[in-house]
Amino acid sequence: MNWAWIFILVIVTVLAEILAIAYVYEYSRSGIMGYFLLGVLFYAGVCWFLSRSFKLGSVSLIFALESSLTLITILLVGRFYYREMWTLKEWLAFLLIIGAIILLYFNNKDKKKVNHWVG
């Protein structure tokens, strides 16, 4: 399993998802169709990058990484871009997510990708 490529693809997926959410949000506020179309374009990118990453690792690993890194990114954007103060629960969630990513890495670092769809 190539962790470096998996991590790069998941990071790009998360960034595309955050941009897609931002553009769809802007569309909901302004009604400008260009924002909507950019959101759809970035969501298409999410699908493409996820499909590439699924070829390198298990679905459970990729989905867990993508979901947890999306949550971390949203927490960080809220903290540093919108200047939101974190509560104790948000700090705890942040630390637990980081811990979960570390556990996933050590649990999956020596596993090989198995294709169960081949007859």
Secondary structure, 3 states (H helix, E strand, C coil): CCHHHHHHHHHHHHHHHHHHHHHHHHHHHHCCHHHHHHHHHHHHHHHHHHHHHHCCCCHHHHHHHHHHHHHHHHHHHHHHCCCCCCCHHHHHHHHHHHHHHHHHHHHHCCCCCCCCCCC
